[in-house]
Amino acid sequence: MSLQARLVASYVVVVALALAAAGAYAIRKIEQRYTRTYTLSLETQARLIAEALRPHLLARRDFRAVEQLAKAYEWRRGAYVGVRDPSGVKPHLGPGQPPPPPEVVQATRGQVASAQRWDEWTQEVRIFAAAPVLEGSRLLGVVHVSAPRLWLDRQLQQVWWAFAAAGALALAVGAFLGLRITRSVTRPLRELERGAQAISRGEYGRQVPVRGADEVGRLAEAFNRMAEQLAHTIDRIREERNRLEAVLSSLKDAVVAIGPRGEVLLANRSATELLGVPPDALGRPLREVVRVPALVALLEQAARGHDQSEELNLAAGKVVEVTCSPIRGDHEPAGAVAVVRDVTELRRSERLRRELVANVSHELRTPLTSIKGFVETLLAGALRDEQNSRRFLEIIEAETNRLTKLVDDLLELSRLESKGVTFRLQPVDLAELCRAVVGRQQPRAERMGVRLGCSAEPAVVSADPDRVEQVVTNLVDNALKFTPEGGSIHVRVRRHGPEAWVSVEDTGRGIPPDDLPHVFERFYRADRSRTRASGGSGLGLAIAKHLVEMQGGRIWAESQPGRGSVFSFAFPLLPQAAHNSAEDKSLTKKIEFS
């Protein structure tokens, strides 16, 4: 039930109770007044009849005849008029009649009296009155009259119906006025209710009209101030939340926060990418959204008030560094927050740095030891032997050249890995380029007893011709080192869908399957002794890989032990318009890495 309905009902109940109390009192008084008036009327009627019958009682003492005369004074059907002797009895009834009633007894003493009681003869309540018939001070008889109480009740019933109609009208008027009054009271309250509902829907700046200076008006003013302050507070909170979300979203580290019951309070975008936390993780239990048991254990331990820090290995070879701290509450921890940093590349760089230092040290030790040994031999007196000293110097020169090439390759690889190089991309016909490289390498192949050939179809790509030539040269040089005398090397250029493929096939001893995925790593050798003897630094394939990938291509190797190897790289083919412009070399693009 609404407040207005309760107020109107209360108002009507109060009016009804007031009317009932007033009506009961008024009806009681009216009933008493009507009864008294009716009784006085009967007493007056008895006096008048007594005065009228007095001459007859003086003339004759025949009470039977006088009573017959008295019947003529009965004013309506149901009324009773009787005459009694001075003792109060009816002489014509004889002995054995009941004693006279109280009002008759009182009339025998010279007083007019009345009474109300149940009448056994008529079986109803009647009102009685008795008046003495006096001649001077002598009592001649008593006139006794009565009338039914029903006549009075009928008169009172009309009064009661009038009161009932008046009460109903008063209730209707009271209900109407109560509705108008309560509407003026509840209208501001309904406006406050609508304002509160609007705020609950997020309309924090909602205002309500102020309709007076009373309590409700002051409440509306306080509500408006509260709504305004709430809007400002929500705006500040929203701005702070947006800033926090922006900061958390921009972080490369994954951030996960949980509440005191283990529910997820916060998870940024990096947590989704690194830990696989679903976007709808907020409010869900931590164990449902984070599938890393070690991280869950660290967060739960931090939620108990203990800082945690550990390095974890995730799936797919990822290494993360986890730092967990409790969220301090008033009296006890209110949760925990974890910062997860992906240190896979850092650990890989550290590993590669350690391997590089070890590999460079290993590569430098042999030629430096050789140079140092021959120099000491020459200083010990071998300079006087012209034939040996010349041979020693040639060895020192070869080792020095090898060191120089190693340092040059290291510098080249360092520039490529740091992206400190510039590529000038232009249309390049790979067929012409590969035929030129094979032509330059042909004399060397003939000296080594290896057949070197080339088959190419026109394929124009966008690349730096010098860098592509360096890649083909490195691949052919690598094949020559691993192909024995009598073997063959074939350079092939062909179109393959939207790409141009360049393959260098040899008939060398091949690469074991376990070594094949690592051939493009720095200083990796499937056969160290053979490679070092041929003068290789172990960096050629790594340099080729960087050169191809930095120009938008890809490179791979295939091999079967005992049947040779195939090293291939691919670049996207240029459209026909670019192919047509290859002749005038008008399409040139410069790419710088820094």
Secondary structure by P-SEA (a helix, b strand, c coil): ccaaaaaaaaaaaaaaaaaaaaaaaaaaaaaaaaaaaaaaaaaaaaaaaaaaaaaaaaacccaaaaaaaaaaaccccccccccccccccccccccccccccaaaaaaaaccccccccccccccbbbbbbbbbbcccccccbbbbbbbbaaaaaaaaaaaaaaaaaaaaaaaaaaaaaaaaaaaaaaaaaaaaaaaaaaaaaccccbbbbbccccaaaaaaaaaaaaaaaaaaaaaaaaaaaaaaaaaaaaccbbbbbbccccccccccaaaaaaccccccccccccccccccaaaaaaaaaaaabbbbbbccccccbbbbbbbbbbbccccccccbbbbbbbaaaaaaaaaaaaaaaaaaaaaaaaaaaaaaaaaaaaaaccccaaaaaaaaaaaaaaaaaaaaaaaaaaaaaaaaaacccccccccccaaaaaaaaaaaaaaaaaaacccccccccbbbbbccaaaaaaaaaaaaaaaaaacccccbbbbbbbbcccbbbbbbbbcccccccccccccccccccccaaaaaaacccccaaaaaaaaaaaaccccccccccccccccbbbbbbbcaaaaaacccccbbbbbbcc
